Amino acid sequence: MTERKNCIEISAIIPVGVRHADMAALCRDYGAALAQLGRPYELVVVLDGRYPHVSATLEELQRGGEPIVIVALTRGFGESTALMAGFERARGSLVVTLPGYYQIVSSEISKLVNALGTADVAIGLRWPRAGSRFEAVRRGGFHRALRWMTGLKFSDLGCTARAMRRRVMEEIFLYGDQHRFFAVLAQRLGFRVVEVTVRQSPRDRFEGRYRLRDYAHRALDILTVLFVVRFTKKPLRFFGMIGMLLGGIGMLLLLYLVVARLGFGEPLAGRPALLLTSLLVVLGLQLFAIGLLGELIIFTHARDIKDYQVESVIQFAADSAKPAAADAAQDHVTAT
């Protein structure tokens, strides 16, 4: 069993959702590209929902000798969950994630894998990029907002073609829509992430439309990543800043009302400013208290949280320790 597990070097995880191509042709293209690397590989196809026709196609390829592992989920859980389910069945020391539709030219997969010689994660950057002017503005706005909030510069997080070392997936747990920010999460943990320019597939076309709700979700996702990247172990800085800002504004308004009442005799009854001032002060104190509670929780579980990666450990040889000190200690014990 161990020998079988170790013979696989590259595991390609392919989540299949609502948008998917002809899986027979796609798997053959991916397989041919991985075979050119000269390493044993497997295709782990995760059906994120019930797709009996896709399953039948994959089983036929499997019977034909293709190294395909089929993972069928009971329903659609999302791409992040599908990736995690695929990784649990992956056996390779290198993991490649590929979309279930044509996104990049399959021969470019080798660029991503070869980039792992100097990096832990290689993500695809489709260039030259096809699409309308509106799509370019939308992508640019998304990445600029992410760069402004997190300080990390990426240009094509929508590309799901990635290659990584196995230990990266062992340290990252994806849920929700966090697969879009995989590179951000990996860099937060100290892994070396590089963008590799790959050719976009001519068949990479999204015919649907993004609803207003989708844009709202992406904005909330960016805020989530901002909190995860910067304030996971420092919640007081996040809630404390907002609380101090709101509380400070409330205190200034309160000072103005006190001066107006005592110095100029202006009545306070029935003034909306008094209610607004009270609301801001109380809200500021509550947010500050939430930050303190978060700090207490983090402090309690700090030993269970690992947010770093060790690149290498250089150990000294056991026989190179100073023998003189040991001999002196032994002589001292004997004399006693």
Secondary structure, DSSP 8 states (H G I E B T S, - for coil): -HHHHHT--EEEEEEE-SS---HHHHHHHHHHHHHTTTS-EEEEEEESS--HHHHHHHHHHHHTT--EEEEE-SS---HHHHHHHHHHH---SEEEE--SS--B-GGGHHHHHHGGGS-SEEEEEESS--S-HHHHHHHHHHHHHHHHHH----S-TT---EEEEHHHHHH----TTGGGGHHHHHHHTT--EEEEEE-B-TT----S---HHHHHHHHHHHHHHHHHHHHSS-HHHHHHHHHHHHHHHHHHHHHHHHHHHHHH----TT-HHHHHHHHHHHHHHHHHHHHHHHHHHHHHTGGG-------------GGGS-HHHHHHHHHHHHH-
